[in-house]
């Protein structure tokens, strides 16, 4: 198990993202364990993992699914009128590589 301070984890996130596939990586904040980097396996579904590990996520997801929804075409039209900074952020999200590690608070 590798234990690293938050400042080092932030500076070398790619390295620890790869390392978490071979051994647990625990990140400390002010010297105290705060969270763990956990690898996602090829068949893992991020939504399922979040529901399992984060009780509040299930409630948030259920609330969102009960809420009002819009079609993809309507969402695209709305986004077309959004300020340029948001459009750039959306482009970055679309261009991001596939997620290989999930990060969430985990009791240690």
N, C-alpha and C positions, 0 to 999 in steps of 0.2 A: 504494500500500500504506500502510495506517495502522498505526503502532506505538504502543501505549498501555501504561502500567504497569498491573499487576494491580489496584491500588487504584482507579484510574479506571474500568477495565473493570467491576469489581464495582459501582461506584456508578452507572454508566450502561449497564448490560447491555442494556437494551431498545434504546437508541440504536445500540450496536455490533452488536446482533443484526440490526437493519435494514441497517446500513452494510455488513455482510459480504456482502450480496447484490450490492453494486456493486463492491467492492474487497476485497482480502485484509485481514484485521485480525489483526495479530500482537500477542500479549500478552506483556509482559516481567515477569519476577520478579527483583527486585534488579538491574535493568538488563540482564538477559540474556534473549533470546527464549526463551519456554517453550512456548507453544502458539499455534495459529491457529484463529480462528473460521471455520468453513466452512459455506456455505449448503447446505441440502438443496433440491434441485429438486423440482418437483411429482411426478415419477415415481420419485424416489429411494426406495429401501427402506433404512431405517436399519440393519437387521440386515446387509444386503449391504455397506453402507458400512463398518460396524464390522469385518466379516470381512476386507474388503480392506485397511483401514488399521491394524488392530490384531491382530497375529498371535496374541496370547494370548487374544483374544476367541473365536476359532474353537475353541480347545482347551477353554475354559470352557463354551461352548455345547454341544460334543460331550459333555463330561462330564455336563452337566445333562440332556441328552436321553437318555443312557444310564441316568441315575438313576431312582429311584422316582418315579412320578407319581400324581396323584390327580385325580378328576373335579372339574368346576366346582362341582357340588352339595356335595361333601365340603368343598371349600375354603371355600365360603360358610358352611357350618355351623361350620367351625373359626373363621372370622373373626368370626362372630357372638359367640363367647365371648371374643374378645380384649379387652384393656383399652381404655378409651375413647380414650386418646391415639393408639393405633394405628388405631382406627377413624377418627379425625379425619384422620390422615395419608392413609389410604386414600381418604377422601372428597376430599381435596385433589388426589390423583393423578388420580382419576376426573374431577374438574372442570377439570383443567389444559387450557389450549388446545393445539392441535396444535403439535408441535415444528417450528420452522422453521430452526433452526441446530443443528449438532452440534459438540461441543467434545471434542477428544481430543488427546493429545500428538502432535505431528507434527515430524519432523526438519526443521530449517530450513537 
